[in-house]
Amino acid sequence: MVKNRGAGTGLSQAVLFCLMLLSLPALIRAETGADRFFLMGDGRIQIKNTHTGEEVSVTLVTPDGSLNEEGLTRIDQVFGFRTKKKGEHISPRLIFMLDYFSDLVAPGRVINLESGFRSPQYNSRLRNAGGNVARTSTHIDGMALDFNIKGVKSKDLWAIIKSRNCCGVGHYGGKNVHLDSARPRFWEAETSKVRTGESDYNRRIYLSTDYDRYRAGDTVRLSFSAVSDFGFGIKRNIAFVDDSEGDNTVATAEIRHRDDADCVMIRDRETSRFIYLALPPNLPKGRYRIRIDFCQRPFEQMPLSTVSNEIELLSVFPTVIR
């Protein structure tokens, strides 16, 4: 997958208009219990599974500003994600991104879900059958979907999402667009690198937070995606950095774990999805990333560390004025 291909020429006027909207600064006001995510639409979303016919129309946030757990559970069902068994939802960051972009291009229209959650076994079957499916697909981690919206050109939608540099977005030439809440990157059919082995040996392992915005002292849930092989360790002491490469450490903290080991072993998918830490109470307001260093790496090709998506630390949460 590549990050530096041009978007091409000949974009429709609708795309150019949306790109102009994306460049406008957000108007926000501070308010307790407000928006947890950088990208949010109107908070209402309608999704239909094109295979099962299941459909859901829900609000994502309750009147008090908290996430609508019942609504997210209904979305999980449409995605084919067993919430109670997994102990988590389809990535809320993904759903709020989806709400944001769908409102941008086609407010109020149904989002047609072509592919949602895939079990590792189902993902392997698709791959073995010759599908254009990554071994470490973010669909496995409940962080991705392939979708379309009636009346919206898929290549235009791909270009709009790509311009935001927020997430993973792919287009294989058909009517569907792939969207995920992992590392920002983009690709087309000829640049997808699905069967090149690029993600083997945990080379593309990625760290995500549950939200984008936090207050000092909050608990952050961290999770790994794009894991090709389990049986690696993470150092208990983590770093808060203010650069995308993870070189400039601003503060440190310790992940919570049942033992005092300096190297915490990640032996299975469940363990990799539930890593907790408390934000340092003296960490200044601002934007940061979280760096985790690896220990007991099973492969020399595996990176020494990985850096999360950007988060923002606030004294209070902002609410977007709509």
SERO-4910 file (N, C-alpha, C, O; in steps of 0.05 Angstrom, whole numbers):
BEGIN
 pado doro    nc1    nc2    nc3   cac1   cac2   cac3    cc1    cc2    cc3    oc1    oc2    oc3
  Met    A     17    -24      0      0      0      0     18     25      0     39     25     12
  Val    A      9     45    -13     27     69    -17     14     93     -5    -10     94      1
  Lys    A     30    114     -1     20    138     11     25    163     -6     16    184      0
  Asn    A     39    159    -28     48    183    -43     39    184    -72     50    199    -88
  Arg    A     19    168    -79      8    170   -106    -10    195   -108    -24    201    -89
  Gly    A    -10    208   -131    -27    231   -135    -56    222   -138    -61    199   -145
  Ala    A    -75    240   -132   -103    233   -134   -113    233   -163   -135    224   -169
  Gly    A    -96    243   -181   -104    244   -209   -118    270   -216   -120    288   -199
  Thr    A   -128    272   -240   -141    296   -249   -170    289   -257   -177    266   -258
  Gly    A   -185    310   -262   -212    306   -272   -232    300   -250   -253    288   -256
  Leu    A   -227    308   -226   -246    303   -204   -271    320   -209   -270    342   -220
  Ser    A   -294    308   -201   -319    322   -206   -321    347   -189   -306    350   -169
  Gln    A   -340    365   -196   -344    389   -180   -353    382   -152   -346    397   -133
  Ala    A   -367    360   -149   -376    352   -122   -352    346   -104   -351    353    -81
  Val    A   -332    332   -116   -308    326   -101   -293    351    -93   -285    354    -70
  Leu    A   -290    369   -112   -276    394   -106   -290    410    -84   -277    423    -68
  Phe    A   -316    410    -85   -331    425    -64   -327    412    -37   -323    426    -17
  Cys    A   -327    385    -36   -322    372    -11   -294    377      0   -290    379     24
  Leu    A   -275    378    -19   -247    384    -10   -245    412      2   -230    416     20
  Met    A   -261    430     -9   -261    457      3   -273    457     31   -263    470     49
  Leu    A   -293    441     34   -305    439     61   -285    427     81   -284    436    104
  Leu    A   -270    408     72   -251    395     89   -229    414     99   -218    410    120
  Ser    A   -225    435     84   -203    454     91   -213    475    111   -197    490    122
  Leu    A   -239    476    116   -249    497    134   -244    488    163   -247    464    169
  Pro    A   -235    506    180   -231    498    208   -257    492    222   -277    504    216
  Ala    A   -255    473    241   -279    466    256   -284    487    277   -266    497    290
  Leu    A   -310    494    281   -318    512    302   -326    496    326   -344    480    325
  Ile    A   -312    500    348   -318    484    372   -321    501    396   -311    524    398
  Arg    A   -335    490    416   -338    503    442   -333    482    464   -341    459    460
  Ala    A   -321    490    485   -315    471    506   -341    464    522   -357    482    529
  Glu    A   -344    438    527   -367    429    542   -362    401    552   -353    384    537
  Thr    A   -368    396    578   -363    371    590   -379    349    576   -403    354    569
  Gly    A   -367    325    572   -382    303    561   -386    305    531   -405    292    521
  Ala    A   -370    320    517   -375    325    488   -358    306    471   -351    284    480
  Asp    A   -353    314    447   -342    296    426   -316    283    433   -297    296    441
  Arg    A   -315    257    429   -291    241    434   -274    237    409   -252    228    411
  Phe    A   -285    245    386   -271    238    361   -266    263    344   -281    282    345
  Phe    A   -244    262    328   -237    284    311   -257    287    288   -264    310    281
  Leu    A   -266    265    277   -285    266    254   -312    256    263   -315    232    271
  Met    A   -332    273    262   -359    266    270   -379    279    251   -375    302    243
  Gly    A   -399    264    243   -421    275    227   -443    286    245   -437    298    265
  Asp    A   -468    281    236   -490    292    252   -498    273    274   -517    279    289
  Gly    A   -484    250    277   -490    232    299   -513    212    292   -521    197    310
  Arg    A   -523    213    268   -543    193    259   -533    178    235   -522    190    217
  Ile    A   -538    152    235   -526    136    214   -546    113    207   -559    102    225
  Gln    A   -547    106    181   -564     84    172   -547     66    155   -536     74    134
  Ile    A   -545     40    162   -528     21    149   -545     -4    142   -560    -14    158
  Lys    A   -541    -14    117   -555    -38    109   -534    -58     99   -517    -52     82
  Asn    A   -536    -83    110   -519   -105    101   -531   -116     75   -553   -126     74
  Thr    A   -516   -113     53   -526   -121     27   -529   -151     23   -543   -160      5
  His    A   -517   -167     41   -519   -196     39   -542   -207     56   -556   -225     47
  Thr    A   -545   -197     80   -565   -208     98   -591   -192     97   -612   -202    105
  Gly    A   -590   -167     87   -613   -150     87   -618   -136    114   -637   -120    116
  Glu    A   -602   -142    134   -605   -129    160   -599    -99    157   -580    -91    143
  Glu    A   -614    -83    171   -611    -54    169   -614    -42    196   -629    -51    213
  Val    A   -599    -20    201   -600     -7    226   -599     23    221   -585     33    204
  Ser    A   -615     38    237   -615     67    236   -614     77    265   -633     73    280
  Val    A   -592     89    273   -588     95    301   -575    123    304   -563    133    285
  Thr    A   -577    134    328   -561    156    336   -537    145    351   -539    125    365
  Leu    A   -514    158    348   -489    148    359   -483    159    387   -467    148    401
  Val    A   -495    182    394   -489    195    419   -515    200    434   -535    208    422
  Thr    A   -516    195    460   -539    200    476   -541    230    483   -521    245    479
  Pro    A   -564    239    494   -566    268    501   -545    278    520   -539    302    520
  Asp    A   -534    261    537   -514    270    556   -486    270    544   -467    277    558
  Gly    A   -483    263    519   -457    264    506   -442    238    506   -420    236    494
  Ser    A   -452    217    518   -438    191    519   -445    175    494   -465    180    481
  Leu    A   -429    154    489   -435    137    466   -460    121    471   -465    112    493
  Asn    A   -475    117    450   -500    102    452   -493     72    449   -491     61    427
  Glu    A   -490     59    472   -482     31    472   -502     13    458   -494     -5    444
  Glu    A   -527     18    462   -548      2    449   -546      5    418   -548    -14    403
  Gly    A   -542     30    409   -539     35    381   -515     22    369   -516     11    347
  Leu    A   -492     23    383   -468     10    374   -471    -20    373   -460    -33    355
  Thr    A   -486    -32    392   -491    -60    391   -507    -69    367   -502    -90    355
  Arg    A   -526    -52    360   -543    -58    336   -526    -56    311   -529    -71    292
  Ile    A   -507    -37    310   -489    -35    287   -471    -60    286   -466    -71    265
  Asp    A   -462    -69    309   -446    -94    310   -460   -117    297   -448   -133    283
  Gln    A   -486   -119    303   -502   -141    291   -502   -140    261   -500   -161    248
  Val    A   -506   -116    250   -506   -113    221   -478   -120    209   -477   -130    187
  Phe    A   -457   -114    224   -430   -120    215   -423   -150    219   -402   -159    209
  Gly    A   -440   -165    233   -433   -193    238   -413   -196    260   -397   -214    260
  Phe    A   -413   -178    279   -394   -177    301   -408   -184    327   -426   -170    336
  Arg    A   -399   -205    340   -411   -215    365   -401   -199    389   -380   -206    401
  Thr    A   -415   -178    396   -405   -160    416   -400   -173    443   -378   -170    454
  Lys    A   -419   -189    453   -416   -201    479   -392   -220    480   -378   -221    501
  Lys    A   -388   -235    459   -366   -253    459   -339   -238    456   -319   -246    469
  Lys    A   -339   -217    441   -314   -202    436   -307   -183    459   -283   -178    464
  Gly    A   -327   -173    473   -322   -154    494   -317   -126    485   -307   -110    500
  Glu    A   -322   -121    459   -318    -94    448   -337    -91    424   -350   -109    416
  His    A   -338    -66    414   -354    -60    391   -337    -60    366   -313    -59    367
  Ile    A   -350    -60    343   -337    -50    318   -325    -23    325   -338     -7    339
  Ser    A   -301    -17    316   -287      7    324   -305     32    323   -313     40    301
  Pro    A   -311     45    346   -326     70    345   -312     91    328   -326    107    315
  Arg    A   -286     92    329   -272    111    312   -279    107    283   -282    127    268
  Leu    A   -281     82    274   -289     76    247   -317     85    241   -322     98    220
  Ile    A   -336     80    259   -364     87    254   -368    118    253   -383    127    237
  Phe    A   -353    132    270   -356    161    269   -343    173    244   -352    193    233
  Met    A   -321    161    235   -309    168    209   -329    164    186   -333    180    169
  Leu    A   -342    140    187   -362    134    167   -385    154    167   -394    162    146
  Asp    A   -394    161    190   -416    181    193   -407    208    181   -422    221    167
  Tyr    A   -382    215    187   -371    241    177   -371    242    147   -381    261    135
  Phe    A   -359    221    134   -356    222    105   -382    217     91   -387    229     70
  Ser    A   -400    201    102   -426    197     89   -442    222     90   -457    229     71
  Asp    A   -441    237    112   -455    263    114   -444    283     95   -458    300     85
  Leu    A   -418    281     90   -404    300     72   -414    297     43   -418    316     29
  Val    A   -417    271     35   -423    267      6   -453    261      1   -463    266    -21
  Ala    A   -467    250     21   -495    242     16   -510    241     42   -518    219     51
  Pro    A   -515    264     55   -528    264     81   -556    251     80   -572    256     62
  Gly    A   -561    233     99   -587    220    102   -590    195     85   -610    181     88
  Arg    A   -571    189     68   -574    165     51   -564    140     66   -548    141     85
  Val    A   -574    117     57   -566     91     68   -538     84     60   -530     87     36
  Ile    A   -522     74     78   -495     64     73   -498     34     68   -507     19     85
  Asn    A   -490     25     44   -492     -3     37   -467    -18     45   -445    -13     33
  Leu    A   -469    -35     64   -446    -50     75   -442    -76     59   -459    -94     59
  Glu    A   -420    -77     44   -413   -100     28   -398   -121     44   -402   -145     41
  Ser    A   -379   -111     61   -363   -129     78   -357   -115    104   -346    -93    104
  Gly    A   -363   -128    127   -358   -116    153   -337   -132    168   -314   -135    159
  Phe    A   -345   -144    190   -326   -160    206   -321   -187    192   -340   -199    181
  Arg    A   -296   -196    193   -289   -222    183   -273   -237    205   -254   -226    216
  Ser    A   -281   -261    211   -265   -277    230   -239   -284    216   -237   -283    191
  Pro    A   -217   -290    231   -192   -297    218   -196   -321    199   -183   -323    178
  Gln    A   -214   -340    207   -218   -364    190   -232   -356    164   -224   -366    143
  Tyr    A   -252   -339    166   -266   -331    142   -248   -314    123   -249   -317     99
  Asn    A   -232   -297    136   -213   -281    120   -194   -299    105   -187   -294     81
  Ser    A   -184   -321    118   -166   -339    105   -180   -354     82   -167   -359     61
  Arg    A   -205   -361     85   -220   -375     64   -222   -357     39   -218   -366     17
  Leu    A   -229   -331     44   -231   -313     22   -204   -310      8   -203   -309    -17
  Arg    A   -183   -308     23   -156   -305     12   -148   -330     -4   -137   -328    -26
  Asn    A   -153   -353      7   -145   -378     -6   -161   -383    -32   -153   -397    -50
  Ala    A   -185   -371    -33   -202   -373    -57   -194   -354    -78   -206   -353   -100
  Gly    A   -173   -338    -73   -163   -320    -93   -172   -291    -90   -167   -274   -108
  Gly    A   -186   -285    -68   -196   -258    -64   -174   -238    -59   -152   -246    -50
  Asn    A   -179   -213    -65   -160   -192    -61   -161   -184    -31   -170   -162    -24
  Val    A   -151   -202    -14   -155   -200     15   -128   -202     29   -112   -220     23
  Ala    A   -123   -182     46    -97   -182     60    -97   -202     83   -117   -207     96
  Arg    A    -74   -214     87    -72   -234    109    -78   -221    136    -90   -233    153
  Thr    A    -69   -196    139    -73   -182    165    -95   -161    162    -93   -140    174
  Ser    A   -115   -167    147   -137   -148    142   -148   -136    167   -152   -150    187
  Thr    A   -153   -110    167   -165    -96    189   -194   -104    194   -206    -98    214
  His    A   -206   -118    174   -233   -129    178   -233   -149    202   -252   -152    216
  Ile    A   -211   -163    205   -208   -183    227   -210   -170    254   -221   -182    273
  Asp    A   -201   -145    256   -200   -131    282   -225   -114    286   -225    -98    305
  Gly    A   -245   -116    269   -269    -99    272   -263    -70    267   -276    -53    279
  Met    A   -244    -64    249   -235    -37    245   -239    -28    216   -228     -8    207
  Ala    A   -255    -43    200   -257    -37    171   -284    -45    160   -299    -62    172
  Leu    A   -291    -33    138   -314    -41    122   -309    -34     93   -294    -16     86
  Asp    A   -323    -49     75   -325    -42     47   -353    -33     42   -372    -47     50
  Phe    A   -357    -10     30   -384      1     28   -388     17      3   -369     24    -11
  Asn    A   -413     24     -3   -420     42    -24   -445     58    -16   -460     49      2
  Ile    A   -449     80    -29   -473     96    -24   -485    102    -52   -472    112    -70
  Lys    A   -511     96    -55   -524     99    -80   -522    129    -89   -527    147    -74
  Gly    A   -514    132   -115   -512    159   -126   -485    172   -122   -481    194   -132
  Val    A   -467    159   -107   -440    170   -102   -420    154   -117   -418    129   -113
  Lys    A   -404    166   -134   -383    152   -148   -361    143   -129   -350    159   -113
  Ser    A   -354    118   -130   -335    106   -111   -308    119   -113   -295    124    -93
  Lys    A   -299    125   -137   -272    137   -140   -272    166   -129   -252    174   -118
  Asp    A   -294    180   -131   -296    207   -119   -295    205    -89   -282    221    -76
  Leu    A   -310    186    -78   -311    182    -49   -283    175    -39   -274    185    -18
  Trp    A   -270    157    -53   -242    149    -46   -224    174    -45   -208    176    -27
  Ala    A   -226    191    -65   -209    215    -67   -215    234    -43   -196    246    -32
  Ile    A   -240    236    -35   -247    254    -13   -235    244     13   -223    259     28
  Ile    A   -238    218     18   -228    206     43   -197    208     43   -185    214     63
  Lys    A   -185    201     20   -156    202     18   -145    230     25   -124    232     37
  Ser    A   -159    251     17   -150    278     21   -148    286     50   -134    304     58
  Arg    A   -163    271     67   -164    277     96   -141    265    111   -135    273    133
  Asn    A   -128    245     99   -104    232    111   -109    223    140    -93    229    158
  Cys    A   -132    210    144   -141    203    171   -141    174    176   -142    166    200
  Cys    A   -138    157    155   -146    129    159   -137    113    134   -122    124    117
  Gly    A   -145     88    133   -139     72    110   -162     73     90   -185     69     98
  Val    A   -157     78     65   -178     78     45   -167     66     19   -146     73      8
  Gly    A   -183     47      9   -175     33    -15   -197     31    -36   -221     32    -29
  His    A   -189     29    -61   -209     27    -83   -198      8   -103   -175     11   -113
  Tyr    A   -214    -13   -109   -204    -34   -128   -217    -32   -155   -215    -51   -171
  Gly    A   -231    -10   -161   -241     -6   -187   -271    -11   -190   -283     -4   -210
  Gly    A   -284    -23   -170   -312    -28   -171   -328     -6   -156   -319     17   -154
  Lys    A   -352    -14   -147   -370      6   -135   -364     11   -105   -374     30    -94
  Asn    A   -347     -7    -93   -342     -5    -64   -316     10    -57   -297     10    -73
  Val    A   -317     21    -34   -293     34    -22   -287     20      4   -305     15     20
  His    A   -262     15      9   -252      4     35   -245     27     53   -231     46     44
  Leu    A   -255     26     78   -248     47     98   -240     32    123   -254     14    132
  Asp    A   -218     41    135   -210     29    161   -199     51    179   -190     72    170
  Ser    A   -199     45    205   -190     65    225   -161     60    234   -154     69    256
  Ala    A   -145     47    218   -117     42    225    -99     63    213   -107     86    209
  Arg    A    -75     55    207    -54     74    198    -64     89    173    -74     76    154
  Pro    A    -60    115    172    -68    130    147    -52    121    123    -27    121    124
  Arg    A    -66    112    102    -53    103     78    -75    100     57    -98    101     63
  Phe    A    -67     98     32    -87     94     11    -76     77    -12    -51     75    -15
  Trp    A    -94     65    -27    -85     47    -48   -107     43    -68   -131     48    -63
  Glu    A    -99     34    -92   -117     25   -113   -109     -4   -120    -90    -14   -108
  Ala    A   -123    -16   -138   -119    -44   -144    -90    -50   -151    -79    -70   -141
  Glu    A    -78    -33   -167    -50    -38   -176    -29    -32   -154     -6    -38   -158
  Thr    A    -37    -19   -133    -17    -12   -112    -24    -24    -85    -13    -15    -65
  Ser    A    -42    -44    -84    -51    -54    -58    -30    -71    -44    -30    -72    -19
  Lys    A    -13    -84    -58      9   -101    -47     -2   -123    -29     10   -132    -10
  Val    A    -27   -133    -36    -40   -153    -19    -24   -178    -17    -22   -190      5
  Arg    A    -12   -188    -38      2   -214    -37     32   -211    -40     45   -229    -52
  Thr    A     43   -190    -30     72   -185    -32     87   -194     -7    112   -194     -7
  Gly    A     73   -201     14     86   -209     39     95   -185     56    110   -188     75
  Glu    A     86   -161     49     95   -137     62     87   -137     92    101   -126    109
  Ser    A     64   -150     99     55   -149    126     65   -174    143     58   -176    166
  Asp    A     80   -191    130     91   -214    145    110   -205    167    121   -183    166
  Tyr    A    115   -223    186    134   -218    208    126   -194    225    143   -181    237
  Asn    A    100   -188    226     90   -165    241    102   -138    233    104   -119    248
  Arg    A    110   -137    207    124   -112    198    105    -88    198    114    -65    200
  Arg    A     78    -93    195     59    -71    193     42    -68    218     21    -56    216
  Ile    A     50    -80    240     35    -79    264     29    -50    272     46    -32    269
  Tyr    A      4    -45    281     -4    -18    286    -19    -16    313    -32    -35    321
  Leu    A    -16      7    327    -27     11    353    -49     32    351    -45     54    340
  Ser    A    -73     26    361    -95     45    361   -106     50    389   -104     33    406
  Thr    A   -117     74    393   -130     81    418   -160     79    413   -170     79    391
  Asp    A   -175     77    435   -205     74    433   -218    100    425   -238    100    410
  Tyr    A   -207    123    434   -218    149    427   -196    166    415   -173    159    414
  Asp    A   -204    190    407   -185    211    398   -179    231    419   -157    242    421
  Arg    A   -199    237    436   -196    258    456   -199    247    484   -216    230    489
  Tyr    A   -183    257    503   -183    248    530   -178    271    549   -170    293    541
  Arg    A   -183    266    575   -176    285    596   -154    271    613   -152    247    615
  Ala    A   -138    288    627   -117    277    644   -129    258    664   -149    263    676
  Gly    A   -116    235    668   -125    215    686   -144    194    674   -149    174    687
  Asp    A   -154    199    650   -171    180    637   -156    153    632   -131    153    630
  Thr    A   -171    132    630   -159    106    622   -162    104    592   -183    108    580
  Val    A   -140     96    579   -139     92    550   -137     62    545   -121     48    557
  Arg    A   -154     52    527   -152     25    518   -137     24    491   -145     37    472
  Leu    A   -115      9    491    -99      6    467   -104    -21    454   -110    -40    468
  Ser    A   -102    -22    428   -105    -48    414    -87    -49    390    -81    -28    378
  Phe    A    -78    -73    384    -61    -77    360    -78    -87    337    -97   -101    340
  Ser    A    -69    -79    313    -81    -90    288    -58    -97    269    -35    -90    275
  Ala    A    -65   -110    247    -45   -119    227    -24   -137    240      0   -135    233
  Val    A    -32   -154    258    -14   -173    271    -14   -199    253    -34   -211    249
  Ser    A     10   -206    244     12   -231    228     18   -255    246     10   -277    239
  Asp    A     32   -250    268     40   -272    286     39   -263    315     50   -242    321
  Phe    A     27   -279    332     27   -273    360     51   -288    374     65   -304    362
  Gly    A     55   -281    400     78   -291    414    101   -272    415    124   -279    412
  Phe    A     94   -246    418    114   -225    421    109   -210    447     88   -213    459
  Gly    A    129   -195    456    126   -180    481    126   -150    477    136   -140    457
  Ile    A    113   -136    496    114   -107    496    125    -97    523    119   -109    544
  Lys    A    141    -77    522    153    -66    546    131    -52    562    114    -38    552
  Arg    A    132    -56    588    111    -46    606    111    -15    606     89     -3    608
  Asn    A    134     -3    604    136     26    604    131     37    576    146     30    558
  Ile    A    111     54    573    105     66    547    112     96    547    115    108    568
  Ala    A    113    107    523    121    135    520     99    151    506     86    141    488
  Phe    A     95    176    515     79    195    501     98    213    485    116    225    496
  Val    A     93    215    459    111    229    441     95    251    426     71    249    424
  Asp    A    109    271    417     95    292    402    103    294    373    101    315    361
  Asp    A    113    271    363    121    270    334    111    243    323    108    224    338
  Ser    A    107    242    297     96    218    285    116    195    284    107    172    281
  Glu    A    142    200    286    161    179    286    166    166    314    178    145    316
  Gly    A    157    180    335    159    169    362    186    174    375    193    159    393
  Asp    A    201    193    365    228    198    375    229    216    399    247    214    416
  Asn    A    210    235    401    212    256    422    193    249    445    169    255    443
  Thr    A    203    238    466    187    230    489    181    254    507    199    268    515
  Val    A    155    258    513    146    279    530    140    270    558    145    284    577
  Ala    A    129    246    560    123    234    586    122    204    583    121    193    561
  Thr    A    121    190    606    119    161    606     98    152    625     89    166    643
  Ala    A     89    127    621     69    115    639     73     84    637     87     75    620
  Glu    A     59     70    654     60     41    654     33     29    646     12     38    656
  Ile    A     33      9    629      9     -5    623      0    -22    648     17    -30    663
  Arg    A    -26    -26    650    -36    -42    672    -35    -72    664    -43    -79    642
  His    A    -24    -88    682    -22   -116    677    -23   -131    703    -16   -121    724
  Arg    A    -31   -156    702    -35   -172    726     -9   -180    740    -10   -187    764
  Asp    A     13   -178    726     39   -184    739     58   -161    736     51   -141    722
  Asp    A     81   -163    748    100   -141    748    122   -144    726    143   -131    728
  Ala    A    117   -162    707    138   -167    687    143   -141    671    125   -126    664
  Asp    A    169   -137    665    176   -114    649    170   -118    620    166    -99    604
  Cys    A    168   -144    612    161   -151    584    135   -167    585    135   -190    594
  Val    A    114   -155    576     87   -167    577     83   -182    551     84   -170    529
  Met    A     77   -208    552     74   -224    528     45   -222    516     25   -223    531
  Ile    A     44   -218    490     19   -217    475     18   -243    459     30   -246    438
  Arg    A      2   -262    470      2   -289    459    -22   -295    441    -22   -315    427
  Asp    A    -43   -278    442    -66   -283    425    -81   -257    418    -73   -236    428
  Arg    A   -101   -259    401   -115   -236    391   -129   -221    414   -129   -196    414
  Glu    A   -142   -236    432   -157   -223    453   -138   -205    470   -145   -183    477
  Thr    A   -115   -216    478    -96   -201    493    -87   -175    479    -83   -154    491
  Ser    A    -84   -178    453    -74   -155    437    -95   -133    434    -88   -110    427
  Arg    A   -120   -138    441   -142   -119    438   -148   -104    463   -163    -84    463
  Phe    A   -137   -112    486   -145   -100    512   -120    -94    528   -112   -110    546
  Ile    A   -108    -72    522    -84    -62    536    -92    -35    548   -100    -17    533
  Tyr    A    -89    -32    574    -99     -8    588    -76      7    601    -56     -4    610
  Leu    A    -80     34    601    -62     51    616    -77     77    624    -96     84    611
  Ala    A    -68     89    645    -79    114    654    -62    137    644    -38    136    646
  Leu    A    -75    158    634    -60    181    625    -47    195    649    -60    198    670
  Pro    A    -22    203    647     -9    217    669    -24    242    677    -31    258    659
  Pro    A    -30    247    702    -45    271    710    -31    297    705    -44    318    703
  Asn    A     -4    296    702     11    321    697     18    325    668     34    343    662
  Leu    A      6    309    650     12    313    622     -2    338    611    -26    340    614
  Pro    A     13    357    600      1    382    591    -20    377    569    -18    358    554
  Lys    A    -39    396    566    -57    394    544    -42    396    518    -22    409    516
  Gly    A    -52    381    498    -39    382    472    -44    356    457    -60    340    465
  Arg    A    -30    352    435    -33    329    418     -8    311    420     14    320    420
  Tyr    A    -14    285    423      8    266    427      2    240    412    -20    236    401
  Arg    A     22    223    411     19    195    402     31    178    424     47    187    441
  Ile    A     24    153    424     34    134    445     52    114    431     45    102    411
  Arg    A     76    111    442     96     92    430     98     68    449    103     71    473
  Ile    A     96     45    438    101     20    452    126      7    440    128      4    415
  Asp    A    145     -1    457    169    -15    448    165    -45    452    153    -54    471
  Phe    A    175    -60    432    172    -89    433    196   -102    447    219    -92    446
  Cys    A    191   -125    459    212   -141    471    206   -170    463    183   -177    456
  Gln    A    226   -188    464    222   -215    456    209   -217    428    189   -230    425
  Arg    A    220   -202    410    210   -202    382    217   -229    369    240   -237    369
  Pro    A    196   -242    358    201   -269    346    215   -267    319    226   -287    309
  Phe    A    216   -243    307    229   -240    280    246   -216    280    239   -195    292
  Glu    A    269   -218    268    286   -194    266    274   -173    248    281   -149    249
  Gln    A    255   -181    230    242   -162    212    221   -145    227    212   -125    217
  Met    A    212   -154    250    192   -140    266    203   -114    276    226   -113    285
  Pro    A    188    -92    274    199    -66    283    205    -66    313    195    -83    328
  Leu    A    222    -48    321    229    -45    349    207    -32    366    205    -36    390
  Ser    A    190    -17    352    168     -3    366    146      4    346    150      1    322
  Thr    A    123     13    356    102     23    339     89     47    353     89     49    377
  Val    A     79     65    337     68     91    347     38     92    339     31     85    317
  Ser    A     22    101    358     -7    101    354    -16    125    337      0    142    329
  Asn    A    -42    125    331    -55    148    320    -52    172    339    -45    168    362
  Glu    A    -57    195    329    -54    220    345    -78    222    364   -101    216    356
  Ile    A    -73    230    388    -95    236    408    -92    265    417    -71    277    414
  Glu    A   -113    275    429   -113    302    440   -121    301    469   -141    289    476
  Leu    A   -105    314    486   -110    315    514   -122    342    521   -110    363    515
  Leu    A   -147    342    532   -161    367    538   -169    367    567   -171    346    580
  Ser    A   -174    392    578   -185    393    605   -215    387    604   -226    375    623
  Val    A   -228    395    582   -256    388    577   -259    380    548   -242    388    532
  Phe    A   -280    366    541   -284    358    513   -297    381    498   -313    396    509
  Pro    A   -291    383    472   -304    403    455   -329    391    442   -331    367    438
  Thr    A   -348    408    435   -371    399    419   -371    415    393   -369    440    394
  Val    A   -374    401    371   -374    415    345   -401    430    343   -422    419    347
  Ile    A   -399    455    335   -423    471    330   -433    465    302   -419    471    283
  Arg    A   -456    454    300   -467    446    273   -486    466    263   -497    463    241
***
